[in-house]
Amino acid sequence: MWNQIKQHPWAVGIAALIHLLLLAFFVVNLDWHHDVGSIQPIQAQMSADQRRVNAIKKQMEKTAEQPPEQVTPEKDHAQERQKEIQRLEAVENQRLQAEAKRKQAQLKIRQEEARREEEKKKLALKRKQAQKKIAEEKRRKEEKRHQAELKKKAEEKEKQRLAEKARQEKEKQRLAEKARQEKAKAARAEKKRQAELKRRKEEAQKKRLAEEQRRKAAELEKQKEAERQAESDRLNAMMAEEESAMAAAQVSSLKGQYMGAIKQRVQSRWLQPPEGASGECQVQVTQASNGTVLDVRVHTSSSCNEAMRQSVEKAVWRSDPLPRAPDPRVFDRQIIFTFDPREA
């Protein structure tokens, strides 16, 4: 080996220079291709390196063909060059394989980094989607709360409406009950008045029957007491005067009762005007024999204003028909009486 080096010192120097150039070239080439985005396929890089090695081999062959400083046999010189070339090729192939493995490892690292970056993007997207979902859920809950609040307000409004409706219905029932009670009260009063009128009629009838019996007894007594004609005449005259007075008193009493019944009926039908009652009013009524009201006139005065006059006039018309006269002797087609609101 040392003999060969001594015999071919220029070949050794050239080989060392080639190795140094290749080492510098690959170091620079590694720096140029460090960026992930500029990485070329590994086979393409290896092909380029192989082309550079072949070019160096050709250069060495050309150099070997130059005349040596010391002349050696041609066969030994060719074998030596061939061995050197094979050794250089083997070294270069090992270096290229190591370089390919290194680049493959770097590619895997960059692929792993790209995968992690993609995972990071996916995680950010998931986080964004989760935040969007949370925001949507929050909006949905807020909408649900808003709808619940609107529903609550609507239910409260409906509750108030039903309560008001129930109150109005209760008030309506109360007024109806009040009207019914007033009507029943008026009916009881009318029934009582009719009963009183009937009682008075029966009492008057009894009185008339008793009077008739007395008259017949008197006539019988007159016939039996013919001898006492003079005394009988005097007694009869006295009795006639008493009967006349009684009849007049009876008619006057019936007249007063009759007029009182009419006034009472009108007063029970009278409704006080909104302006309030004023004073007494003179009422003139034209009626039929059965009590049917034919005409009403209420005279205004300083104590009877227009509102009072109209209310009394309406009360008379509401009293139609008027109570019938208990006796024809007390009936007047046209009656006049004073209406006093304090008696109503």
C-alpha positions in Angstrom: 0.0 0.0 0.0 2.7 2.4 0.9 4.6 1.4 -2.2 1.6 2.4 -4.3 1.3 5.7 -2.5 5.0 6.3 -3.1 4.7 5.3 -6.7 1.5 7.4 -7.3 1.5 10.3 -4.9 -0.4 12.5 -7.3 -3.3 10.0 -7.5 -3.6 10.0 -3.7 -3.6 13.7 -3.6 -6.3 13.9 -6.3 -8.5 11.3 -4.4 -8.1 13.3 -1.1 -9.0 16.5 -2.9 -12.1 14.9 -4.5 -13.3 13.6 -1.1 -12.8 17.1 0.4 -14.8 18.7 -2.5 -17.6 16.1 -2.1 -17.8 16.7 1.6 -18.0 20.4 1.2 -20.5 20.1 -1.6 -22.9 17.9 0.5 -22.6 20.1 3.5 -23.5 23.2 1.4 -26.2 21.1 -0.4 -27.7 20.1 3.0 -28.0 23.7 4.0 -29.7 24.7 0.8 -32.3 21.9 1.1 -33.1 22.4 4.9 -36.5 24.1 4.3 -39.4 21.7 4.3 -41.2 23.5 1.4 -38.1 23.1 -0.8 -37.3 19.3 -0.2 -37.0 17.4 -3.4 -37.7 13.6 -3.7 -34.9 11.5 -2.4 -34.3 9.5 -5.5 -34.0 12.6 -7.6 -31.3 13.9 -5.2 -29.5 10.6 -5.3 -29.5 10.6 -9.1 -27.9 14.1 -9.1 -25.3 13.0 -6.6 -24.5 10.0 -8.8 -24.1 12.2 -11.8 -21.6 14.3 -9.9 -19.6 11.2 -8.8 -19.5 9.9 -12.4 -18.2 13.3 -13.5 -15.4 13.1 -10.9 -14.5 9.6 -12.0 -14.2 10.7 -15.6 -12.0 13.5 -14.5 -9.8 11.1 -12.5 -9.6 8.8 -15.5 -8.4 11.7 -17.7 -5.9 12.6 -15.1 -4.7 9.1 -14.8 -4.0 9.0 -18.6 -1.5 11.8 -18.2 2.1 10.7 -18.1 3.3 9.9 -14.5 6.3 11.3 -13.0 7.7 7.8 -12.9 7.0 5.4 -15.7 5.4 2.1 -14.5 4.1 -0.8 -16.4 0.7 0.0 -18.1 -1.1 -3.0 -16.7 -0.3 -2.2 -13.1 -1.2 1.4 -13.6 -4.7 0.5 -15.0 -5.4 -1.9 -12.2 -4.4 0.6 -9.6 -6.7 3.2 -11.1 -9.6 0.7 -11.3 -9.2 -0.3 -7.7 -9.1 3.3 -6.6 -12.2 4.1 -8.6 -14.0 1.1 -7.1 -13.0 2.1 -3.6 -14.2 5.7 -4.2 -17.5 4.3 -5.6 -18.0 2.1 -2.6 -17.3 5.0 -0.2 -19.5 7.3 -2.2 -22.4 4.7 -2.3 -22.1 4.3 1.5 -22.2 8.1 1.9 -25.2 8.4 -0.5 -27.1 5.7 1.4 -26.4 7.4 4.7 -27.4 10.7 3.2 -30.6 9.1 1.9 -31.4 7.7 5.3 -30.7 11.1 6.9 -33.0 12.8 4.4 -35.7 10.1 4.9 -35.5 10.7 8.7 -35.8 14.5 8.1 -38.8 13.9 5.8 -40.4 11.8 8.5 -39.8 14.5 11.1 -41.2 17.2 8.8 -44.2 15.0 8.0 -44.7 14.5 11.7 -44.5 18.2 12.2 -47.0 18.7 9.4 -49.3 16.1 11.0 -49.1 17.9 14.4 -49.8 21.2 12.7 -52.9 19.6 11.0 -53.9 18.1 14.4 -53.5 21.6 15.9 -55.7 23.1 13.2 -58.3 20.4 13.7 -58.2 20.9 17.5 -58.6 24.7 16.9 -61.6 24.0 14.6 -63.1 21.7 17.2 -62.6 24.3 19.9 -64.2 26.9 17.6 -67.1 24.6 16.8 -67.5 23.9 20.6 -67.6 27.6 21.3 -70.1 28.1 18.6 -72.2 25.3 20.0 -72.0 26.8 23.5 -73.0 30.2 22.1 -75.9 28.6 20.2 -77.0 26.7 23.3 -76.8 29.9 25.3 -78.9 31.7 22.6 -81.4 28.8 22.6 -81.7 28.9 26.4 -82.2 32.7 26.3 -84.8 32.3 23.6 -86.5 29.6 25.7 -86.4 31.9 28.7 -87.8 34.8 26.7 -90.6 32.6 25.4 -91.3 31.3 28.9 -91.5 34.9 30.1 -93.9 35.8 27.3 -96.0 32.8 28.1 -96.1 33.7 31.8 -97.2 37.3 31.0 -99.9 35.9 28.6 -101.1 33.5 31.3 -101.2 36.3 33.9 -103.1 38.5 31.5 -105.6 35.7 30.9 -105.9 35.1 34.6 -106.7 38.8 35.1 -109.2 38.6 32.3 -110.9 35.6 33.8 -111.0 37.2 37.2 -112.5 40.3 35.8 -115.1 38.2 33.9 -115.9 36.3 37.1 -116.3 39.6 39.0 -118.6 41.0 36.3 -120.6 37.8 36.4 -120.9 38.0 40.2 -122.0 41.6 40.0 -124.5 40.7 37.4 -125.9 37.9 39.6 -126.0 40.3 42.5 -128.0 42.9 40.6 -130.3 40.2 39.3 -130.8 38.9 42.8 -131.5 42.5 44.0 -134.0 43.0 41.3 -135.7 39.7 42.1 -135.9 40.7 45.8 -137.3 44.1 45.0 -139.8 42.5 42.7 -140.8 40.0 45.3 -141.0 42.8 47.9 -143.3 44.7 45.5 -145.4 41.6 45.0 -145.7 41.1 48.7 -146.7 44.7 49.1 -149.3 44.4 46.4 -150.6 41.2 47.9 -150.9 42.9 51.2 -152.6 45.8 49.7 -155.1 43.6 47.9 -155.7 41.6 51.1 -156.3 44.9 52.9 -158.6 46.1 50.2 -160.5 42.8 50.3 -160.8 43.0 54.1 -162.2 46.5 53.8 -164.6 45.5 51.2 -165.8 42.6 53.3 -166.0 44.8 56.3 -168.1 47.3 54.3 -170.3 44.6 53.1 -170.9 43.4 56.7 -171.7 46.9 57.6 -174.2 47.2 54.8 -175.8 43.9 55.7 -176.0 45.0 59.3 -177.5 48.3 58.3 -180.1 46.4 56.2 -181.0 44.3 59.1 -181.4 47.3 61.3 -183.5 48.9 58.7 -185.8 45.9 58.4 -186.0 45.6 62.1 -186.9 49.2 62.3 -189.7 48.8 59.8 -190.9 45.8 61.6 -190.8 47.7 64.8 -192.6 50.5 63.1 -195.4 48.2 62.1 -195.6 46.7 65.5 -195.5 50.0 67.2 -198.2 51.7 65.2 -199.7 53.1 68.3 -196.5 54.8 69.0 -196.4 56.5 65.6 -195.5 59.9 66.8 -192.7 58.6 69.0 -191.6 56.3 66.2 -191.6 59.2 63.7 -189.4 61.2 66.0 -187.1 58.3 66.6 -187.0 57.5 62.9 -186.1 61.1 62.1 -183.3 61.0 64.6 -182.1 57.7 63.2 -182.3 59.1 59.7 -180.1 62.0 60.7 -177.7 59.6 62.4 -177.6 57.3 59.4 -177.0 60.3 57.1 -174.2 61.4 59.2 -172.8 57.9 59.4 -173.1 57.5 55.6 -171.4 60.8 55.0 -168.7 59.8 57.5 -168.4 56.4 55.8 -168.1 57.9 52.4 -165.6 60.4 53.6 -163.6 57.6 55.2 -163.7 55.5 52.1 -162.8 58.5 50.1 -159.7 59.1 52.2 -158.7 55.5 52.1 -159.2 55.4 48.3 -157.1 58.5 47.8 -154.5 57.1 50.2 -154.3 53.9 48.2 -153.8 55.8 45.0 -151.1 58.0 46.5 -149.4 54.9 48.1 -149.4 53.1 44.7 -147.9 56.1 43.0 -145.3 56.6 45.7 -144.3 52.9 45.5 -143.7 53.4 41.7 -141.8 56.6 42.0 -138.0 56.7 41.3 -136.1 59.7 42.6 -134.4 61.7 39.8 -130.6 61.9 39.7 -130.8 65.6 40.5 -132.6 64.7 43.8 -136.1 65.3 45.0 -137.3 68.9 45.3 -140.7 69.6 47.0 -144.4 68.8 46.8 -146.2 68.5 43.4 -149.9 68.9 42.5 -151.0 65.9 40.5 -154.1 65.8 38.3 -155.2 62.4 37.0 -158.0 61.5 34.6 -159.1 57.9 34.9 -161.7 55.4 33.8 -164.1 53.6 36.1 -161.8 50.6 36.2 -158.8 52.6 37.3 -157.2 52.9 33.8 -155.1 56.1 33.6 -156.2 58.3 30.7 -154.3 61.5 31.3 -151.7 62.8 33.8 -150.8 66.4 34.5 -148.2 67.4 37.1 -148.0 71.1 37.7 -144.6 72.7 38.3 -144.1 75.2 41.0 -141.3 76.8 43.1 -141.2 73.5 45.1 -141.6 71.1 42.1 -139.0 71.5 39.4 -139.1 69.9 35.9 -137.1 66.8 36.8 -139.4 66.2 39.8 -142.4 66.8 37.6 -141.3 64.2 35.0 -140.4 61.6 37.7 -143.9 61.9 39.3 -145.7 61.8 36.0 -143.8 58.6 35.1 -144.7 57.1 38.5 -148.4 57.7 37.8 -148.2 56.0 34.4 -146.3 53.1 36.0 -149.2 52.8 38.6 -151.7 52.1 35.8 -154.3 50.8 36.5 -155.0 52.7 39.7 -156.8 51.0 42.6 -160.5 50.7 41.9 -162.9 52.7 44.1 -164.3 50.6 47.0 -167.6 52.3 46.5 -169.1 54.1 43.4 -169.9 57.0 45.7 -166.2 57.8 46.2 -165.2 57.4 42.5 -164.2 60.6 40.6 -163.2 60.6 37.0 -160.7 63.4 37.7 -158.8 63.3 40.9 -156.3 65.7 42.3 -153.8 65.0 45.1 -150.5 66.3 46.4 -147.4 64.1 45.9 -144.9 64.5 48.8 -141.5 62.8 48.1 -140.9 62.7 51.9 -143.7 60.2 52.2 -142.4 57.9 49.4 
